[in-house]
Amino acid sequence: MRVVRLSRQKLSWIISELRFLLHSRGGEPLIPKLYAPLTLVLLILALIVVAISIIDLANQRPLSFRVIERVTVAPIKDWNWFRSALPKPVASRSLLNLKDADINVELLGIMISDEVSAATLTTGGKPETVYQIGDEIKPGVSISGIEPHRIIIDQNGSLRQISLKKPESIIESLDRTEPDSLVKSMQAGFKLANMFGAVPVRLDNSSGAYASGFKLNELSAEMRSLADIENGDVIVKVSDSGIQELLKNPTALLNYSSQTSLPVTVIRDGREVVVYVNAASLSAKMLPNLGQIR
């Protein structure tokens, strides 16, 4: 391997030659003179690139935009603000203003549960019967809806309503003298929902094993004297029978009509309380009129 050795004389000659190349004849530097032509060349190249880009864009197809249809949302009928996991009842309150039905049918009680809703009716002097939505009450008349305070029937193609009687109408009937023809048509029935002015309620498992009951409202002083009950109590059990059992067979309460100390289980202020009802006095005053057919 050869090692190139430059003497000091040769190195000084090379440096002098480089200095000569970098300077013009007039003694001025060469590099500043090259700025103008280099800048011109760069501008020409930039114009060429821009022209090529414009031509390329002109030859491309225009962008196609796909039309996206707006999704329509169904109107919200029921807000579930707190995300309750409890099942909703079968029946719900509607806003239909309907005429009263002109048939000999009386609504005695209504029961709304998680799986099925039922209504207790008397028709044409027959004993109380429990009906569900879709059942035929009589030819040409069927139940199309069950709500907390009324039922909606389809009467020969027209919607009509049968309302649950208010407690005041029952108390007023006690002082009325009925004709002999009406007395003969009385039935030994028992209107559970109307006896104390009760309203069917769902307990939603908030009171132990009881899922439903009847809440007592607007009790008179006479009622409170006959039974150790208070406004706001929810009846969940009579003797050993639950509310749903009694709704299936309302006449079963006649077995308790002679007892002077009938145990009745109620929910009072969130607690289960057993009160004792003088059923003999209560039935002697109310039962003869509660089962009559109007």
Backbone bond lengths (Angstrom), bond angles and torsions (degrees), N, CA, C in turn:
res aa  C-N    CA-C-N  psi(-1)  N-CA   C-N-CA  omega(-1)  CA-C   N-CA-C  phi
1 M - - - 1.461 - - 1.528 109.03 -
2 R 1.338 114.15 124.21 1.453 119.36 -179.16 1.515 110.61 -86.58
3 V 1.285 114.08 141.77 1.456 120.60 176.32 1.510 107.37 -109.83
4 V 1.366 113.84 119.27 1.462 118.84 -178.30 1.523 108.20 -81.18
5 R 1.244 115.58 119.92 1.451 121.47 179.64 1.529 109.25 -110.96
6 L 1.318 114.97 124.66 1.460 120.34 179.02 1.528 108.85 -105.43
7 S 1.299 112.64 130.70 1.459 116.73 177.99 1.517 109.07 -77.79
8 R 1.270 116.42 163.50 1.460 120.96 -179.53 1.524 110.52 -62.28
9 Q 1.320 117.03 -31.95 1.461 120.99 -179.67 1.518 110.97 -68.24
10 K 1.356 117.27 -43.80 1.464 120.86 179.96 1.524 110.77 -67.51
11 L 1.333 117.87 -39.33 1.460 121.09 -178.86 1.528 110.49 -64.32
12 S 1.306 116.99 -39.45 1.467 119.22 178.83 1.520 111.18 -68.22
13 W 1.322 116.89 -29.46 1.479 119.71 177.78 1.517 111.04 -69.18
14 I 1.339 116.82 -41.41 1.478 120.48 -179.44 1.528 110.14 -64.26
15 I 1.324 116.17 -40.81 1.467 119.84 -179.36 1.521 110.54 -64.89
16 S 1.313 116.65 -39.04 1.467 119.57 179.63 1.521 111.33 -67.02
17 E 1.336 117.68 -35.37 1.467 121.29 178.30 1.532 110.98 -67.22
18 L 1.336 116.81 -40.69 1.481 120.06 178.86 1.519 110.72 -64.33
19 R 1.310 116.66 -38.93 1.457 119.78 178.02 1.520 110.56 -63.95
20 F 1.306 116.18 -35.53 1.458 119.94 179.98 1.524 111.22 -67.39
21 L 1.352 115.45 -39.82 1.471 118.70 -179.47 1.536 112.00 -67.81
22 L 1.322 115.95 -32.08 1.465 119.25 -176.88 1.524 112.54 -83.59
23 H 1.253 119.22 0.35 1.452 122.48 179.12 1.516 109.82 -126.03
24 S 1.298 115.30 148.43 1.468 120.17 179.24 1.523 109.29 -84.72
25 R 1.301 112.37 -178.30 1.449 117.38 -178.85 1.524 111.48 -67.52
26 G 1.319 116.04 -34.84 1.465 118.83 -177.99 1.506 113.38 -75.57
27 G 1.320 117.59 2.88 1.454 120.86 -178.95 1.516 114.27 86.90
28 E 1.366 119.55 1.59 1.459 122.75 179.90 1.528 110.35 -89.98
29 P 1.307 118.47 151.73 1.485 120.68 178.96 1.518 111.05 -62.97
30 L 1.352 116.00 149.05 1.468 121.73 -177.79 1.535 112.18 -84.39
31 I 1.349 117.70 -31.91 1.476 120.75 -173.17 1.521 112.15 -63.52
32 P 1.342 121.96 -45.69 1.478 119.70 178.01 1.513 113.23 -57.98
33 K 1.301 118.73 -28.94 1.459 121.03 178.84 1.522 112.20 -70.65
34 L 1.335 117.10 -22.04 1.474 120.12 -178.72 1.532 112.16 -86.79
35 Y 1.352 119.62 -9.46 1.471 121.41 -177.69 1.521 111.53 -60.60
36 A 1.295 118.09 -47.00 1.467 121.79 -175.64 1.517 112.37 -62.63
37 P 1.361 119.36 -50.69 1.482 117.59 178.76 1.523 113.21 -64.67
38 L 1.348 117.97 -35.09 1.476 119.38 178.91 1.530 111.08 -66.11
39 T 1.338 116.51 -41.37 1.471 120.07 178.52 1.519 110.73 -63.00
40 L 1.335 117.24 -40.91 1.460 120.95 178.85 1.520 111.45 -63.00
41 V 1.335 115.90 -41.88 1.477 119.49 178.76 1.525 110.87 -62.52
42 L 1.347 117.18 -42.47 1.473 120.59 -179.97 1.525 111.56 -64.30
43 L 1.345 117.06 -39.70 1.464 119.78 177.95 1.518 111.39 -63.87
44 I 1.327 116.46 -41.21 1.472 119.83 178.66 1.524 110.69 -62.53
45 L 1.342 116.78 -42.85 1.473 120.03 178.70 1.534 111.10 -62.94
46 A 1.355 116.86 -40.32 1.465 120.03 179.35 1.519 111.24 -64.09
47 L 1.351 116.88 -41.07 1.463 119.89 178.20 1.520 111.21 -63.91
48 I 1.327 116.28 -38.63 1.468 119.63 178.60 1.532 110.77 -62.88
49 V 1.348 116.88 -43.29 1.476 120.81 179.98 1.523 110.97 -63.30
50 V 1.350 117.25 -43.61 1.470 120.99 179.41 1.519 110.75 -63.28
51 A 1.346 117.19 -42.55 1.464 120.45 179.78 1.520 111.13 -62.75
52 I 1.337 116.71 -41.82 1.473 120.02 178.81 1.533 110.62 -63.41
53 S 1.341 117.13 -40.52 1.471 120.62 179.98 1.522 111.40 -64.30
54 I 1.348 116.91 -41.73 1.467 120.08 179.52 1.519 111.10 -64.24
55 I 1.340 116.28 -42.97 1.468 119.80 178.68 1.524 110.95 -62.64
56 D 1.346 116.37 -39.73 1.467 120.37 -179.89 1.533 111.15 -65.41
57 L 1.340 116.81 -41.42 1.473 119.83 178.94 1.520 111.59 -66.79
58 A 1.356 116.61 -35.66 1.464 119.67 179.81 1.516 111.87 -66.65
59 N 1.327 117.19 -31.09 1.468 120.61 -179.37 1.529 113.17 -81.38
60 Q 1.337 117.36 -14.57 1.468 119.50 -179.71 1.525 110.80 -77.69
61 R 1.369 115.26 153.32 1.468 121.17 177.01 1.527 110.04 -74.38
62 P 1.326 117.27 147.88 1.480 118.92 177.60 1.523 111.19 -65.73
63 L 1.325 116.31 149.47 1.460 121.16 -179.66 1.523 110.41 -68.27
64 S 1.328 115.58 136.61 1.472 120.96 178.57 1.524 109.27 -102.11
65 F 1.323 116.58 128.89 1.459 122.30 -179.87 1.524 109.38 -104.07
66 R 1.340 115.59 126.06 1.463 120.90 -179.98 1.522 109.57 -81.27
67 V 1.323 115.77 131.39 1.463 120.91 -179.83 1.523 108.95 -80.47
68 I 1.319 116.84 123.35 1.467 122.40 179.44 1.521 108.58 -103.50
69 E 1.334 116.21 122.70 1.458 120.42 179.68 1.521 110.45 -74.92
70 R 1.302 115.83 139.33 1.461 120.94 178.18 1.524 109.65 -76.82
71 V 1.318 115.15 130.84 1.462 120.29 -179.19 1.522 108.88 -79.18
72 T 1.325 115.51 127.65 1.466 120.23 177.78 1.521 109.73 -88.19
73 V 1.314 116.08 133.93 1.460 122.32 -178.74 1.519 109.01 -100.80
74 A 1.336 115.09 133.35 1.461 119.84 179.02 1.524 110.08 -64.93
75 P 1.320 117.55 145.43 1.478 119.53 179.15 1.513 111.54 -62.54
76 I 1.316 116.22 140.41 1.460 121.98 -178.06 1.518 108.92 -81.80
77 K 1.327 115.51 121.69 1.457 120.60 -178.98 1.524 112.19 -98.21
78 D 1.303 116.81 -21.44 1.465 118.41 -175.83 1.518 108.58 -146.31
79 W 1.341 117.69 112.44 1.458 121.85 177.22 1.517 109.52 -80.41
80 N 1.318 115.74 130.76 1.463 120.41 175.25 1.523 107.12 -110.26
81 W 1.349 116.52 80.22 1.458 120.97 -170.74 1.514 112.45 -64.30
82 F 1.325 118.26 -39.25 1.453 120.69 -170.82 1.524 112.88 -106.68
83 R 1.325 117.93 13.36 1.463 122.45 175.93 1.523 111.55 51.88
84 S 1.308 116.26 53.24 1.463 120.51 -179.52 1.517 109.85 -70.27
85 A 1.336 115.93 135.57 1.459 121.09 178.39 1.512 111.97 -87.49
86 L 1.338 117.69 -2.15 1.454 120.50 -178.45 1.520 109.88 -73.72
87 P 1.339 118.06 141.17 1.464 120.14 178.66 1.516 111.15 -67.37
88 K 1.309 115.94 149.64 1.449 120.49 179.30 1.527 109.63 -85.01
89 P 1.328 117.78 149.05 1.462 119.53 178.97 1.513 111.31 -68.08
90 V 1.332 114.94 156.59 1.451 120.18 -179.11 1.521 110.22 -67.11
91 A 1.319 117.40 -41.51 1.459 121.53 -177.60 1.514 110.65 -90.19
92 S 1.308 116.08 151.71 1.454 121.32 176.96 1.523 108.73 -143.77
93 R 1.325 115.34 159.05 1.459 120.21 -178.27 1.524 109.38 -82.28
94 S 1.326 116.86 128.47 1.452 120.98 177.43 1.520 109.34 -104.43
95 L 1.316 115.44 170.32 1.454 120.92 -178.38 1.523 111.75 -108.13
96 L 1.336 117.45 18.32 1.456 121.05 -178.80 1.521 110.48 -74.10
97 N 1.320 115.44 130.79 1.459 120.82 172.95 1.521 107.78 -97.29
98 L 1.314 115.71 106.29 1.459 121.14 -174.23 1.518 110.54 -115.51
99 K 1.314 114.73 156.42 1.461 120.80 174.80 1.524 109.40 -78.31
100 D 1.319 115.37 153.70 1.459 119.95 176.55 1.522 109.98 -71.85
101 A 1.324 114.64 143.64 1.462 119.59 179.22 1.526 110.04 -70.91
102 D 1.326 116.14 143.88 1.459 121.67 -179.63 1.528 110.94 -104.56
103 I 1.334 115.36 47.65 1.461 120.51 179.46 1.521 108.55 -123.29
104 N 1.324 115.30 159.25 1.463 121.62 -177.62 1.530 109.78 -82.79
105 V 1.319 115.58 68.76 1.462 122.52 179.85 1.519 107.80 -133.21
106 E 1.317 116.93 133.90 1.461 121.22 -179.72 1.524 109.64 -121.23
107 L 1.324 115.80 132.25 1.463 122.53 179.23 1.524 108.75 -88.90
108 L 1.338 115.56 118.19 1.462 120.81 -176.62 1.521 113.08 -96.04
109 G 1.306 117.06 -35.33 1.461 120.02 -177.19 1.512 111.05 -166.55
110 I 1.324 115.27 158.95 1.464 122.63 -179.82 1.513 108.25 -132.13
111 M 1.335 115.84 138.84 1.462 121.09 177.54 1.514 108.84 -129.31
112 I 1.330 116.37 125.47 1.457 122.07 179.37 1.518 108.21 -117.24
113 S 1.332 116.89 120.57 1.462 121.65 179.39 1.516 109.24 -126.47
114 D 1.345 116.41 -177.49 1.462 120.97 -177.27 1.521 112.32 -67.38
115 E 1.324 117.22 -36.47 1.455 120.62 -171.33 1.523 113.26 -102.89
116 V 1.305 117.53 -33.15 1.462 119.58 -174.73 1.520 108.91 -150.24
117 S 1.328 115.89 147.79 1.457 121.98 173.56 1.521 108.28 -113.39
118 A 1.319 115.61 144.30 1.461 120.20 -176.02 1.516 109.56 -139.35
119 A 1.330 114.80 156.40 1.462 121.81 178.10 1.516 108.34 -134.01
120 T 1.332 115.91 138.23 1.461 121.78 178.35 1.523 108.57 -99.33
121 L 1.345 116.39 122.48 1.457 122.33 -175.78 1.518 110.46 -128.15
122 T 1.324 114.91 155.99 1.464 121.39 165.79 1.515 107.06 -119.20
123 T 1.316 116.09 135.96 1.464 120.87 -177.89 1.518 109.51 -130.09
124 G 1.307 116.24 122.67 1.459 121.45 172.65 1.507 115.05 55.88
125 G 1.316 118.80 38.62 1.454 121.24 177.29 1.513 114.87 82.41
126 K 1.327 117.71 3.28 1.463 120.64 179.67 1.527 109.70 -82.17
127 P 1.342 117.19 160.51 1.476 119.77 177.44 1.530 111.09 -61.88
128 E 1.335 114.64 161.59 1.462 119.78 179.44 1.520 110.88 -59.33
129 T 1.332 114.78 140.30 1.461 121.12 -179.90 1.519 108.42 -135.89
130 V 1.327 115.76 142.32 1.461 121.63 178.84 1.526 108.82 -92.00
131 Y 1.326 116.16 127.58 1.462 122.37 -179.52 1.522 109.50 -119.57
132 Q 1.340 114.66 154.30 1.455 121.69 175.39 1.519 109.16 -122.88
133 I 1.332 116.56 172.48 1.465 120.93 -179.96 1.527 109.44 -61.24
134 G 1.326 115.47 130.90 1.455 121.50 -179.15 1.512 113.93 97.99
135 D 1.342 117.39 -15.98 1.465 120.16 179.95 1.529 109.84 -72.87
136 E 1.326 114.86 147.44 1.460 121.28 178.81 1.522 109.41 -93.11
137 I 1.328 116.53 122.86 1.460 121.16 179.04 1.518 110.17 -77.19
138 K 1.309 115.71 -46.39 1.463 123.58 176.23 1.520 106.66 -153.32
139 P 1.326 118.97 169.60 1.472 119.88 -178.08 1.530 112.30 -54.10
140 G 1.318 115.51 125.05 1.462 121.28 178.87 1.506 114.99 83.51
141 V 1.334 117.92 1.38 1.466 121.69 -179.00 1.524 108.46 -130.49
142 S 1.335 117.02 120.56 1.466 121.54 179.82 1.521 109.18 -136.89
143 I 1.330 115.70 159.42 1.467 121.67 -179.44 1.527 109.14 -86.35
144 S 1.336 116.16 124.94 1.465 120.68 178.66 1.523 112.78 -110.10
145 G 1.332 118.01 -11.87 1.464 120.18 178.58 1.513 111.30 -163.96
146 I 1.344 115.64 147.04 1.465 122.20 177.90 1.521 107.67 -126.39
147 E 1.322 116.59 122.90 1.455 122.84 -179.12 1.525 109.40 -122.75
148 P 1.334 117.80 167.75 1.467 119.63 -173.40 1.524 114.74 -56.91
149 H 1.345 118.75 -31.46 1.464 119.87 -175.58 1.526 113.34 -125.47
150 R 1.314 117.84 10.23 1.460 120.17 178.71 1.515 109.42 -164.77
151 I 1.347 115.31 167.97 1.458 121.31 169.75 1.522 107.75 -121.82
152 I 1.316 115.80 150.61 1.460 122.14 177.69 1.519 107.60 -108.16
153 I 1.323 116.07 127.26 1.462 120.42 -178.37 1.518 109.40 -116.56
154 D 1.317 114.16 154.23 1.463 121.87 173.93 1.520 106.78 -102.35
155 Q 1.322 115.63 104.95 1.458 121.35 -176.78 1.524 108.87 -105.46
156 N 1.323 115.52 96.89 1.469 121.90 179.47 1.526 111.80 54.70
157 G 1.344 115.90 42.40 1.457 120.84 177.13 1.508 115.31 91.47
158 S 1.331 118.97 -6.37 1.461 122.51 178.83 1.522 109.80 -112.95
159 L 1.336 116.28 138.93 1.456 120.82 179.35 1.525 110.18 -82.77
160 R 1.322 116.03 130.98 1.459 123.02 177.46 1.527 108.02 -133.83
161 Q 1.313 116.85 167.42 1.457 120.87 179.69 1.518 110.79 -124.15
162 I 1.343 114.62 150.49 1.460 122.26 170.52 1.517 105.59 -125.20
163 S 1.322 116.83 114.62 1.463 121.51 -174.27 1.518 110.96 -89.82
164 L 1.336 114.96 152.37 1.456 121.12 174.62 1.519 108.13 -76.87
165 K 1.331 116.12 129.72 1.459 120.10 -176.39 1.523 110.49 -65.55
166 K 1.316 116.26 143.54 1.456 121.61 176.53 1.524 110.05 -77.20
167 P 1.321 117.20 154.40 1.465 119.94 -179.18 1.519 113.04 -58.14
168 E 1.366 117.67 -34.18 1.456 119.16 -177.03 1.517 111.74 -62.17
169 S 1.345 116.59 -34.71 1.457 119.15 -177.68 1.514 111.53 -67.48
170 I 1.341 116.85 -27.58 1.461 119.54 179.34 1.518 110.07 -76.06
171 I 1.343 116.64 -43.36 1.462 119.64 179.98 1.524 110.38 -63.45
172 E 1.340 117.02 -39.43 1.456 119.75 179.39 1.519 111.93 -63.65
173 S 1.311 117.22 -31.65 1.462 120.01 -177.66 1.515 111.89 -70.76
174 L 1.347 118.62 -16.90 1.458 120.17 -178.05 1.520 111.69 -69.59
175 D 1.319 117.48 -31.73 1.461 121.08 -177.11 1.516 112.91 -92.33
176 R 1.324 117.21 5.48 1.444 120.38 -177.08 1.515 110.48 -93.83
177 T 1.285 118.36 144.27 1.467 122.16 175.91 1.515 108.29 -93.19
178 E 1.319 116.59 116.84 1.453 121.17 -177.97 1.527 109.86 -89.78
179 P 1.313 118.32 148.81 1.461 120.91 176.01 1.519 111.21 -66.79
180 D 1.341 115.19 159.73 1.462 119.95 -177.09 1.516 111.51 -61.16
181 S 1.328 117.66 -35.47 1.465 119.87 -178.70 1.518 111.10 -64.38
182 L 1.355 116.51 -32.22 1.459 119.76 179.99 1.513 111.14 -78.62
183 V 1.331 116.73 -36.30 1.458 119.81 178.79 1.519 110.58 -62.18
184 K 1.317 117.21 -36.24 1.458 120.69 -179.30 1.521 111.46 -66.55
185 S 1.339 117.32 -24.17 1.465 120.06 -177.41 1.517 113.09 -93.93
186 M 1.356 116.43 7.42 1.462 118.64 179.40 1.519 110.49 -65.60
187 Q 1.299 116.20 144.85 1.457 122.73 177.40 1.520 108.60 -116.34
188 A 1.332 115.60 149.56 1.472 119.68 178.30 1.518 108.45 -81.02
189 G 1.315 116.55 64.34 1.468 121.49 -178.45 1.511 111.34 -97.84
190 F 1.332 114.10 -179.41 1.462 119.54 -179.99 1.515 107.27 -149.30
191 K 1.337 116.90 113.47 1.456 120.45 -178.62 1.519 108.61 -89.52
192 L 1.289 116.12 95.81 1.462 120.16 -173.62 1.523 111.84 -64.41
193 A 1.328 116.87 -45.01 1.466 119.55 -175.79 1.514 112.34 -68.30
194 N 1.329 117.77 -30.93 1.456 120.65 -174.47 1.514 114.09 -98.26
195 M 1.303 118.83 -8.84 1.452 120.74 -172.25 1.522 111.51 -60.56
196 F 1.333 117.87 -43.48 1.460 121.76 179.92 1.528 111.44 -112.12
197 G 1.320 117.98 17.17 1.460 119.03 -173.39 1.508 110.49 69.16
198 A 1.329 117.11 41.74 1.465 121.43 -171.90 1.518 111.10 -89.92
199 V 1.331 114.46 154.05 1.456 122.17 177.32 1.519 108.18 -123.79
200 P 1.342 118.74 128.79 1.473 119.91 178.48 1.527 110.90 -62.45
201 V 1.333 116.19 135.13 1.462 121.11 178.93 1.518 109.08 -136.11
202 R 1.349 114.87 155.27 1.456 121.85 173.75 1.520 107.85 -104.49
203 L 1.339 116.33 133.77 1.461 120.46 -176.62 1.518 112.68 -92.06
204 D 1.350 117.89 -13.58 1.468 121.56 176.27 1.524 112.29 53.68
205 N 1.336 116.13 41.57 1.470 122.60 176.75 1.524 112.67 59.79
206 S 1.336 117.77 18.81 1.464 119.67 178.87 1.517 112.15 -84.88
207 S 1.313 117.53 -7.14 1.462 120.83 -178.37 1.520 110.71 -128.74
208 G 1.306 115.32 52.30 1.460 119.62 175.89 1.511 112.13 75.18
209 A 1.353 115.00 -131.23 1.461 120.27 -173.24 1.519 112.52 -84.20
210 Y 1.319 119.09 -2.49 1.456 121.38 -175.25 1.527 109.68 -93.34
211 A 1.335 115.74 124.66 1.461 120.61 -178.16 1.518 112.60 -99.60
212 S 1.328 118.08 -16.67 1.456 120.21 -177.54 1.515 109.80 -153.00
213 G 1.322 115.01 163.70 1.453 119.89 178.89 1.508 110.58 -173.06
214 F 1.342 115.74 -170.73 1.455 121.42 179.26 1.527 108.73 -122.50
215 K 1.336 115.33 122.30 1.455 120.73 -179.63 1.527 109.47 -88.90
216 L 1.332 116.31 131.05 1.457 121.92 -176.94 1.523 110.10 -87.58
217 N 1.315 115.50 133.41 1.462 121.04 -178.47 1.526 110.30 -133.74
218 E 1.314 117.35 144.20 1.463 124.57 171.09 1.526 112.29 54.02
219 L 1.310 116.03 52.71 1.465 120.36 178.34 1.527 110.06 -75.50
220 S 1.318 115.91 137.51 1.459 120.45 177.15 1.524 109.57 -82.19
221 A 1.332 116.10 166.17 1.467 120.56 177.90 1.519 110.69 -62.85
222 E 1.330 116.68 -33.10 1.463 120.34 179.29 1.515 111.00 -65.98
223 M 1.331 116.77 -40.44 1.459 120.48 178.66 1.526 110.71 -65.26
224 R 1.325 116.71 -41.91 1.463 119.24 -178.99 1.524 111.84 -67.59
225 S 1.339 116.63 -26.39 1.468 119.02 177.73 1.520 111.81 -75.59
226 L 1.334 116.86 -29.59 1.462 120.33 179.42 1.519 111.98 -83.05
227 A 1.302 118.05 -22.96 1.469 121.32 -177.19 1.520 108.80 -142.48
228 D 1.312 116.41 140.60 1.467 122.27 -179.22 1.524 109.46 -80.66
229 I 1.323 115.17 62.96 1.462 120.66 -177.46 1.515 108.85 -124.60
230 E 1.347 115.22 161.10 1.455 121.36 -177.35 1.520 109.63 -132.80
231 N 1.316 115.13 159.85 1.464 119.68 174.71 1.526 109.74 -60.73
232 G 1.325 116.15 136.21 1.462 121.08 -179.82 1.508 113.99 94.69
233 D 1.354 118.56 -12.02 1.462 120.38 176.42 1.529 109.81 -64.90
234 V 1.334 116.18 144.91 1.463 121.83 176.69 1.524 107.92 -114.16
235 I 1.329 116.84 112.89 1.461 121.12 179.16 1.525 109.00 -75.26
236 V 1.331 117.00 123.76 1.463 121.26 179.72 1.526 112.51 -119.32
237 K 1.339 116.89 -12.55 1.462 118.59 -175.96 1.526 109.19 -160.59
238 V 1.338 116.69 137.65 1.461 123.27 174.27 1.517 107.65 -119.77
239 S 1.311 115.90 114.85 1.464 121.73 -173.34 1.530 108.13 57.11
240 D 1.331 118.15 -118.38 1.468 121.02 -179.78 1.522 112.32 -103.47
241 S 1.313 118.69 7.22 1.465 122.10 -174.97 1.522 110.22 -106.31
242 G 1.335 115.29 132.24 1.455 120.51 175.80 1.518 111.23 -77.78
243 I 1.324 115.38 168.72 1.457 120.29 -176.95 1.524 111.51 -63.51
244 Q 1.320 117.52 -42.40 1.461 119.26 -178.12 1.521 111.47 -66.42
245 E 1.325 117.81 -34.22 1.462 120.16 176.03 1.521 110.51 -64.18
246 L 1.329 117.14 -41.21 1.457 120.51 -179.22 1.522 111.67 -69.25
247 L 1.333 116.98 -31.21 1.460 119.11 177.87 1.522 111.64 -68.32
248 K 1.320 116.41 -35.29 1.457 119.07 178.04 1.522 111.40 -67.66
249 N 1.325 116.63 -30.85 1.460 120.63 -179.45 1.528 108.73 -139.75
250 P 1.344 117.79 78.03 1.468 120.15 -175.98 1.522 113.63 -60.54
251 T 1.323 117.97 -29.33 1.470 119.92 -178.08 1.521 112.16 -69.60
252 A 1.343 118.10 -8.82 1.466 119.77 179.12 1.521 111.46 -65.47
253 L 1.323 117.27 -22.53 1.460 120.06 179.40 1.526 112.56 -68.18
254 L 1.334 116.99 -16.88 1.466 119.17 177.14 1.524 111.10 -62.89
255 N 1.333 116.56 -24.54 1.469 119.68 178.85 1.526 111.48 -66.63
256 Y 1.342 116.50 -21.90 1.461 119.79 -178.43 1.535 112.39 -98.31
257 S 1.319 118.46 -0.11 1.463 120.96 -170.54 1.521 113.61 -67.92
258 S 1.326 118.41 -19.05 1.467 120.12 -178.21 1.527 112.88 -95.21
259 Q 1.333 117.79 -2.70 1.463 120.39 -176.77 1.531 110.47 -81.83
260 T 1.319 114.99 137.67 1.468 120.13 178.19 1.518 112.70 -93.23
261 S 1.331 117.07 -10.71 1.465 120.87 178.77 1.528 108.40 -141.28
262 L 1.325 115.42 73.69 1.463 121.82 -176.50 1.529 109.16 -87.26
263 P 1.361 118.24 120.41 1.473 119.71 179.08 1.531 111.30 -72.65
264 V 1.298 115.63 128.02 1.464 122.46 178.01 1.526 107.69 -127.13
265 T 1.330 116.32 124.86 1.468 121.51 -179.89 1.524 109.15 -90.70
266 V 1.333 116.17 127.87 1.462 121.57 179.09 1.526 108.94 -129.55
267 I 1.318 115.18 157.76 1.465 122.23 171.72 1.524 106.60 -101.82
268 R 1.336 116.55 116.39 1.463 122.28 -177.06 1.530 108.70 -125.63
269 D 1.323 115.77 116.66 1.478 121.36 -179.34 1.526 111.38 55.52
270 G 1.342 115.98 39.50 1.454 120.83 177.08 1.510 114.94 80.69
271 R 1.349 118.20 1.17 1.459 121.53 -179.81 1.525 109.87 -115.90
272 E 1.336 114.71 148.94 1.464 120.57 177.78 1.529 109.12 -84.37
273 V 1.336 115.54 122.95 1.460 121.72 -177.11 1.524 108.69 -129.01
274 V 1.331 116.30 138.25 1.466 121.94 176.17 1.522 107.95 -103.18
275 V 1.329 115.87 120.75 1.465 121.59 177.25 1.529 108.14 -114.17
276 Y 1.316 115.68 161.18 1.465 120.60 -177.15 1.523 109.10 -118.17
277 V 1.331 114.38 126.51 1.455 122.24 -173.71 1.518 109.50 -108.97
278 N 1.322 116.50 136.94 1.465 121.75 174.01 1.526 107.47 -81.17
279 A 1.323 115.86 82.79 1.460 120.82 -174.95 1.514 112.04 -66.74
280 A 1.340 117.95 -29.35 1.464 120.21 -178.92 1.528 110.45 -64.48
281 S 1.337 116.78 -47.96 1.462 119.63 178.83 1.522 111.29 -67.82
282 L 1.327 115.29 -38.63 1.455 119.39 -178.80 1.519 111.30 -65.82
283 S 1.326 116.71 -45.07 1.460 119.99 -178.74 1.514 111.44 -69.72
284 A 1.337 117.80 -34.88 1.462 120.15 179.27 1.520 111.03 -63.45
285 K 1.314 116.73 -31.67 1.466 119.83 -178.25 1.520 112.52 -87.77
286 M 1.360 116.38 -37.61 1.455 118.86 -168.51 1.517 114.92 -108.39
287 L 1.325 117.94 -38.18 1.456 119.26 -171.80 1.519 113.98 -58.63
288 P 1.329 121.00 -39.94 1.464 118.69 -178.64 1.522 112.89 -59.30
289 N 1.320 118.31 -29.88 1.457 120.64 -178.28 1.520 113.15 -96.88
290 L 1.330 117.16 -22.37 1.465 119.60 -176.51 1.509 112.43 -71.31
291 G 1.320 117.67 -22.67 1.457 118.64 -177.26 1.498 114.02 -99.97
292 Q 1.318 119.28 5.71 1.452 119.65 -173.85 1.522 111.21 -75.09
293 I 1.327 114.76 155.14 1.461 121.83 -179.50 1.521 108.43 -99.46
294 R 1.327 116.80 127.44 1.464 120.69 179.29 1.511 109.07 -110.55
